[in-house]
Amino acid sequence: MNPKKIGLQKRKKTVDQKQQALLRKVPGVDHVLELWDRTQPVEDVPRAVLVRSIRTTLDRLRTRILAGDGLMDETMFSENQLLQLAAQEVNKSMEFNLKRLINATGVVVHTNLGRSLLPETVARHVADISSRYSNLEFDLEKGVRGSRYSCVEDILCEISGAEAAMVVNNNAGAVFLSLETLAKGKEVIVSRGELVEIGGSFRIPDVMASSGARLVEIGTTNRTHLSDYEGAIRDETALLLKVHTSNYSMVGFTAEVSLKDLVALGARYHLPVMKDLGSGNFVDFSKYGLMKEPTVQETVAAGPDVVSFSGDKMLGGPQSGIIVGRKHAIERIKDNPINRAIRIDKMTLAALEATLHLYRDESTAVSAVPTLRMLTLPPRVIANRAKRLWNRLRKLGNDRLEAVMIKASSRVGGGALPLQELPTKCVGVRIDGLSANALDRLMRQAVPPVIGRIENDLFVMDMRTVQDEEIAIITSAFKRILTEE
Ligand SMILES: *Cc1c(COP(=O)(O)O)cnc(C)c1O
């Protein structure tokens, strides 16, 4: 136990008479239940939830009395007060824990805030498929059992140019499954410059270890040459692996081997080559003023046996791990029984198929997939949006609130394009009598919560990731804070 805690315990006061008198006034659960049944302040509450909420409410009152809370007196046990507290508790426990919120951080692929938003048409398809029976594993033509992956195989091959495709729960799973299938008990050669940690404790060396493959590190942190790969090949070698460095970037005196050269080396030694592409995108972002990232098509064209990437990073679809490549390798991965443990579910499949359909036409994808739309948003659109919020906040006509427009940079997020600066406009807000921290907390407690950041004592909202219809919601949140705080 730490010394602070011990100190506190020593100083703990004994319960005085006034507290004891108050404690005796706290009614029993049955008494409040009876009150509730007479007035029903909230309708249709399951009995178990009600009883638990009342118990929690009464426990809280006792705790406050014991803590010597000066606000506690007999009025706290009036019928109205008890019912109001219980109703608050009931409402809280009837709410969902996972709720929508407003992302005003400007980080487009925000892993903590749900990464990618599904297009409306995609979300509707998910609702449709998941609330009815479907041909998930049924071949409608032959009338026999079919493959779970068949609904996305063709479209993935079509838009990536690969021979074969399959999907699992996420890209971490895709990397693990590929290594387990192709290299368990054998060696995998990886450059020291690509032994990355992606976040959420996904580290290439650790995934390698859990798959049962042995990591053979080659080259140096900044420079790796083809001769390094070739020098490490021996009988135990099963795979040559390249990993996208995703969330970090190396500049200066650096060298890496191109995927094409590695594929040629693999062919000479009859060794499969894999690329963990990380984010994975079908659109060349350099056409839209962003930095160049190799597309899935370009990666597949270089000829590796396996390419893996996420469905919910730059692709903007549901959480999933997509594996494309050569037929012989993909068939082996599909047949691995471990696949069952990380298999993709029907809602994800429905979302993925519908998202991939949008990629058949690039301009459709860029306008319909929210992730792509937000990444390629013209600065003037963001500036207009910021102006609209700024105007609405001024129209609240409250002297306590000061709103300013700020130029800043948004981030791509999701461990993609770490150096990319996306010019954006933010609205910063200060409210007299509230610290920036307090305002930040109140905005997080709003319905729906608004997540921004604190900068120079302002609560700052980046308008790139705020949707148009959310401007009114944000304005009401401020209005409420101004009247209540
Ligand atoms: C993000 C990432 C992963 C993990 O993908 P998830 O879909 O989050 O499981 C693996 N490898 C690389 C290079 C990544 O960037």
The ligand as an SDF file (V2000), in Angstrom:
LIG
                    3D

 15 15  0  0  0  0  0  0  0  0999 V2000
   -2.6760   -0.9670  -38.8260 C   0  0  0  0  0  0  0  0  0  0  0  0
   -1.6740   -1.9690  -39.2130 C   0  0  0  0  0  0  0  0  0  0  0  0
   -1.8220   -3.3110  -38.8410 C   0  0  0  0  0  0  0  0  0  0  0  0
   -2.9850   -3.7720  -38.0130 C   0  0  0  0  0  0  0  0  0  0  0  0
   -4.1780   -3.6330  -38.7270 O   0  0  0  0  0  0  0  0  0  0  0  0
   -5.5990   -3.7210  -37.9560 P   0  0  0  0  0  0  0  0  0  0  0  0
   -6.6000   -3.6930  -39.0550 O   0  0  0  0  0  0  0  0  0  0  0  0
   -5.6590   -2.5520  -37.0490 O   0  0  0  0  0  0  0  0  0  0  0  0
   -5.6110   -4.9980  -37.2200 O   0  0  0  0  0  0  0  0  0  0  0  0
   -0.8640   -4.2070  -39.2410 C   0  0  0  0  0  0  0  0  0  0  0  0
    0.1920   -3.8190  -39.9670 N   0  0  0  0  0  0  0  0  0  0  0  0
    0.3830   -2.5200  -40.3400 C   0  0  0  0  0  0  0  0  0  0  0  0
    1.5970   -2.1560  -41.1280 C   0  0  0  0  0  0  0  0  0  0  0  0
   -0.5560   -1.5530  -39.9730 C   0  0  0  0  0  0  0  0  0  0  0  0
   -0.3870   -0.2840  -40.3250 O   0  0  0  0  0  0  0  0  0  0  0  0
  1  2  1  0
  2  3  1  0
  2 14  2  0
  3  4  1  0
  3 10  2  0
  4  5  1  0
  5  6  1  0
  6  7  2  0
  6  8  1  0
  6  9  1  0
 10 11  1  0
 11 12  2  0
 12 13  1  0
 12 14  1  0
 14 15  1  0
M  END
$$$$
